[in-house]
Amino acid sequence: MATGQPLITLDEARALLLADVAPVAAERVPIADGGGRTLAADVVAGRDQPPDPVSAMDGFAVRASDAVAGATLKVIGNAPAGRPFAGSVTAGTTVRIATGGVVPDGAERIVVQEIVERDGDSIRLIEAPGAPTYVRPRGCDFSNGETIARSGDLLTPARIGLAAAANLATIEVRARPRVLILASGDELREPGSELGPGLIVNSAAYALAGLVEAWGGIAVRAPILSDDHDRCRAQIEEAGLDADIVVPLGGASVGDRDVLRPVIEGLGARLLFDRIAVQPGKPCWHARFDGAALVLGLPGNPASAFVCAHLLLQPLLIALLGRSNDTLVHAILTTPMPKGGSREVYWRAAHDPDGEGRLMVTPDPRLDSSFQVPLAAANALIRRMPGAGPAKAGDLVEIVRLTL
């Protein structure tokens, strides 16, 4: 099988991959099930928070004119959290109040209990209060009608708590995109199998499934596909292509037994690119079924597949979820690096902050993409552009943080 298209850059590949990609459908879920999901609509508060002025401290609610050193005030009631005092605070009176208690009518500030002496039903201020009133005004956190989270935001635990505070029982999120992972090769066996000469473990599909789940999708691993063209086609037709993204692993090179891409094209997928100028990852390819699944072919090499998933699959999943994608950050090299080659190269690396809080990154010298131990030890990829000059320790470089 000959390749029919020239090598394209990673940026060109991403542009083709993401062209005309629209977010998946929305669904409404209980907020308890919203963790890690992506908002499909703005979240608008239907109430003020707090709904009334409340105390920020334990103490006594008083009129501002009574908050002076030496003042003696009569205690006329209590305002614990959740049980507001029904009356009003007038001159010379006060109400005992707890943190979160509703500030009674007439009171303008809270005197903290540490500067008060109590004698039965009266108190005396032993010193003048400071400037803080310790009153949280109504709506100081958020107000009725205020947008408190945006469509496309990731539902973090803090945002779930915010939605709960807005008294929302359910929330509208994007459906989790289904990603069908197709590993091919007669030499592959599932983990735990009896291995004979020439047989290898199907590790790439498991790593990819973990990434898909971490990025908000649903991973579906199909049974290992045959290297026989007709058998492979029958297996794919049996598994079905009912997914948002189909990820073939391997089977896209030029050998007689690399049949996966020709089979998928034979099923009606239209090829958009078939090689990219990236190391590792040259065999990456992309095709589309009209009105159906997006196909992103990744290398069969487990480490290469893992790297290329971060470069291509993650942006695609994020686009389907309606989120923005900007994974590149900068870090300071700890060791020199050689000049760039003819392709864009991603070195496995480890990044950590130094004692001054600067992000430092150390490349792993083992660039061989077949090694998985360096990948398991890495938490970043260093991006080196084609033709880049040698880099020295202390230079600023672009990195992609890996999903751990």
FENPE-V120446 format. One record per pair of residues at least 6 apart in sequence whose C-alpha atoms are under 8 Angstrom apart, sorted by the first residue. I is the first residue (numbers start at 1). GAP is how many residues later the second one is. Records with the same first field share a line. If there is no record, write none. Layout:
I=GAP, GAP
This chain:
1=252, 253, 254, 255
2=252
3=251, 271
4=270
5=268, 269, 270
6=269
7=267, 268, 269, 270
8=265, 267, 268, 269
9=267, 268, 269, 335
10=266, 267, 268, 334
13=260, 263
14=298
16=256
17=269, 295, 299
18=297, 298, 301
21=298, 299
22=297, 298, 300
23=151, 296, 297, 298, 299
24=150, 151, 153, 296, 297, 298
25=149, 150
26=14, 146, 147, 148, 149
27=145, 146, 147, 148
28=142, 143, 144, 145
29=141, 142, 143, 144
30=139, 140, 141
31=129, 132, 133, 137, 138, 139, 140
32=128
34=121, 126, 137, 139
35=120, 121, 122, 125
36=118, 119, 120, 180
37=117, 118, 136, 137, 139, 179
38=113, 114, 115, 116, 117, 135, 136, 283, 284, 285
39=111, 112, 113, 114, 115, 116, 132, 133, 134, 135
40=111, 112, 132, 133, 134, 282
41=109, 110, 111, 131, 132
42=105, 106, 107, 108, 109
43=104, 105, 106, 107, 108, 120, 128
44=100, 101, 102, 103, 104, 105
45=97, 98, 99, 100, 101, 102, 103, 121
46=97, 98, 99, 120, 121
47=96, 97, 98, 119, 120
48=90, 91, 93, 94, 95, 96, 118
49=89, 90, 91, 92, 93, 94, 116, 117
50=86, 87, 88, 89, 90, 91, 92
51=87, 88
52=50, 51, 85, 86, 87
53=49, 50, 82, 83, 84, 85
54=45, 46, 47, 48, 49, 81, 82, 83, 84
55=42, 43, 44, 45, 46, 47, 48, 55, 79, 80, 81
56=43, 44, 78, 79, 80
57=41, 42, 43, 53, 55, 77
58=39, 40, 41, 54, 55
59=37, 38, 39, 51, 52, 53, 54, 55
60=34, 35, 36, 37, 50, 51, 52, 53
61=28, 33, 34, 35, 36, 42, 43, 46, 47, 48, 49, 50
62=27, 31, 32, 33, 44, 45, 46, 47, 48, 49
63=26, 27, 28, 31, 43, 44, 45, 46
64=43, 44, 45
65=26
66=7, 25, 26
67=44, 58, 61, 62
68=57, 59, 60, 61
69=56, 57, 58, 59, 60
70=54, 55, 56, 57, 58
71=53, 54
72=20, 50, 51, 52, 53
73=19, 20, 21, 49, 50, 51
74=18, 19, 20, 47, 48, 49
75=18, 19, 20, 21, 46, 47, 48
76=17, 18, 19, 45
77=8, 17, 18, 19
78=6, 7, 17, 18, 19
79=6, 16, 17, 18, 19, 22, 23, 24, 25
80=16, 17, 18, 19, 20, 21, 22
81=16, 17, 18, 19, 20, 21
82=18, 19, 20
83=18, 19
84=17, 18, 19, 20
85=10, 17, 19
86=18
87=17, 18
88=16, 17, 18, 19
89=6, 15, 16, 17, 18
90=16, 17
94=13
95=9
97=6
103=32
108=25, 27
109=24, 25, 26
110=23, 24, 25
111=18, 22, 23
115=10, 11, 12, 14
116=7, 8, 9, 10, 11
117=6, 7, 8, 9
118=6
142=6
148=14
149=10
151=171
152=169, 170, 171, 172
153=170
154=169
174=147, 148
175=146
176=40, 41, 42, 145
177=39, 40, 41, 66, 67, 68, 140, 143, 144
178=39, 40, 41, 42, 65, 66, 67
179=33, 38, 39, 40, 41, 64, 65, 66, 67, 68
180=39, 40, 41, 42, 61, 63, 64, 65, 66, 67
181=24, 27, 28, 38, 39, 40, 41, 65, 66, 67, 68
182=23, 39, 40, 41, 42, 43, 64, 65, 66, 67
183=19, 21, 22, 39, 40, 41, 42, 65, 66, 67, 117
184=40, 41, 42, 43, 64, 65, 66, 67, 76
185=39, 40, 41, 42, 65, 66
186=39, 40, 41
187=11, 12, 13
188=11, 12, 13, 14, 36
189=6, 10, 11, 12, 13, 35
190=11, 12, 13
191=10, 11, 12
193=8
203=99
204=45, 96, 97, 98, 99, 101, 102
205=16, 44
206=15
207=95, 99
208=97, 98, 101
209=10, 11, 12
210=9
211=192
212=6, 7, 102
213=6
214=189
215=99, 102, 103
216=101
217=100
222=17
225=7, 10, 11
226=6, 9
227=24, 30, 31, 32, 33
228=29, 31
229=28, 30, 31, 34
232=27, 28, 31
233=30, 31
241=52
242=51
243=49, 50
244=48, 49, 50
245=48, 49, 50, 51
246=47, 48, 49, 50, 51
247=48, 49, 50, 51
248=12, 13, 47, 48, 49, 50
249=48, 49, 50, 51, 56
250=8, 10, 47, 48, 49, 50, 51
251=6, 7, 8, 9, 10, 49
252=6, 7, 8, 9, 10, 31, 45, 47
253=30
261=36
265=6, 22
268=21
269=18, 19, 20, 21
270=17, 18, 19, 20
271=14, 15, 16, 17
272=13, 14, 15, 16
273=12, 13, 14
274=9, 10, 11, 12
275=7, 8, 9, 10
276=6, 7, 8, 9
277=66, 67
278=65, 66, 67, 68
279=64, 65, 66, 67
280=24, 27, 28, 65, 66, 89
281=17, 18, 23, 24, 26, 27
282=17
283=14, 15, 16
284=12, 13, 14, 15, 24
285=11, 12, 13
286=8, 9, 10, 11
287=7, 8, 9
288=6, 7
289=6
296=17
298=6, 7, 10, 11
299=6, 9
301=68, 69
302=68, 70
303=66, 67, 68, 69, 72
304=65, 66
307=39
310=92
315=10
318=6, 7
319=6
327=73, 74
328=70, 71, 72, 73
329=69, 70, 71, 72
330=29, 66, 67, 68, 69
331=20, 27, 28, 29, 30, 65, 66, 67, 68
332=26, 27, 28, 29, 61, 62, 63, 64, 65
333=27, 28, 29, 59, 60, 61, 62, 63, 64
334=26, 27, 28, 59, 60
335=27, 28, 57, 58, 59
336=54, 55, 56, 57
337=53, 54, 55
338=51, 52, 53
339=48, 49, 50, 51, 52
340=44, 45, 46, 47, 48, 49, 50
341=44, 45, 46, 47
342=44, 45
343=42, 43
344=39, 40, 41, 42
345=37, 38, 39, 40, 41
346=35, 36, 37, 38
347=16, 17, 20, 34, 35, 36, 37
348=15, 16, 19, 26, 27, 30, 31, 32, 33, 34
349=12, 13, 14, 15, 29, 30, 31, 32, 33
350=11, 12, 13, 14, 27, 28, 29, 30, 31
351=8, 9, 10, 11, 28, 29
352=7, 8, 9
353=6, 7
354=6
363=19
364=10
366=8
378=24
379=22, 23, 24, 25
380=19, 20, 21, 22
381=18, 19, 20, 21
382=15, 16, 17, 18
383=14, 15, 16, 17
384=14
